[in-house]
Amino acid sequence: MFPEMGASEKEVLRELEEKTREDLTFDSGKILGSMCTYPHPLAVKVVMRYIDRNLGDPGLHVGSQKIEKEAVDMLANLLGLEKGYGHIVSGGTEANILAVRAMRNLAGIEKPELILPESAHFSFIKAAEMLGVKLVWAELNDDYTVNVKDVEEKITDRTIGIVGIAGSTGLGVVDDIPALSDLALDYGLPLHVDAAFGGFVIPFAKALGYDLPDFDFHLKGVKSITIDPHKMGMVPIPAGGIIFREKKFLDSISVLAPYLAGGKIRQATITGTRPGANALAVWAMIKHLGFEGYKEVVREKMELARWFASELKKIPGIYLIREPVLNIVSFGSEKLEDLEEELKARGWGISAHRGYIRIVVMPHVRKEHLEAFLVDLRSIMAILTQ
């Protein structure tokens, strides 16, 4: 019920502390199935300092709007463009919805269809329902990448675009984006790459020598990319990114917002009011860490993921779904349902996805956390396989 009288600040904070005791925290080392992480201390400072900035009314916060544009350009540069068009948004879901909306609006086709891999994120289902777009699912190869031939076979005169994944949610798999790009160019279709996770991993991993395919704007068929700074970018939640190659994509989803105190502008994002502080945090983190700083974060987590995968192979009854591509390790067991239940009973925040358990080696995950997890995993499997 809405309280009749207000409580003191001390009482409110105490009640909050009590009510959130059930939450798992990143610093506990128990959260192993999340693609989010505890934000970098600098990013926290930025958000606290600029918590009142609203990018939904940029006429009031002109400096913040310029910083957002700089952040978008830096993300575009990371992804192979000198200049990009887009916004810092609420996350990969909003970014993917905006990409589908732009493809639909530019195509102007009745009964539009979008071709995407079976491994695609659920946000595309939301986009389809909201925008009246039919999803056409393409099959996966044995290595869980999309079957490009099947994608081509499903192109029709109602197709508005193609989606490729660079760091799939379940396995961290990177599709053959170069082949999808060629296909998109051949058929005159836009290719959207969902790199919500991989965007802040693949460029640095490639620089470290990992054999990963090109996935970004270096490929001419790629017209838009989703990238989430609140994942491996270590920016406070929420902070996603949608980057378009050409301004026409952004213009196609922009509508007039005539009632703003800062003047009439056009808005492209789903949310009207937008937290400017998070966009400023994206800018600050890129400036602070730079390419070399992020490369070191990725180096550590990629190496840790491969060590973890090697340890999993030693446990009877456990098998890898596939060798890790990025810093995501997924494994299965014939006792999966019981295993998941027991691990969660011991307080582990894991993700079970399509018949396997996914561990995401995020910046907050340390070797000692994984060692503790392995102790419990061995113990549980010893009981389940008796």
Secondary structure, 3 states (H helix, E strand, C coil): CCCCCCCCHHHHHHHHHHHCCCCCCHHHCCECCCCCCCCCHHHHHHHHHCCCCECCCCCCCHHHHHHHHHHHHHHHHHCCCCCCEEEEECCHHHHHHHHHHHHHHHHCCCCCEEEEECCCCCHHHHHHHHHCCEEEEECECCCCCECHHHHHHCCCCCEEEEEEEECCCCCCCECCHHHHHHHHHHHCCCEEEECCCHHHCHHHHHHCCCCCCCCCCCCCCEEEEEECCCCCCCCCCCCEEEEECCHHHHHHCCEEECCCCCCCEEECCCCCCCEHHHHHHHHHHHHHHHHHHHHHHHHHHHHHHHHHHHHHCCCCCCEECCCCCCCEEEEECCCHHHHHHHHHHCCCECEEECCEEEEECCCCCCHHHHHHHHHHHHHHHHHHCC
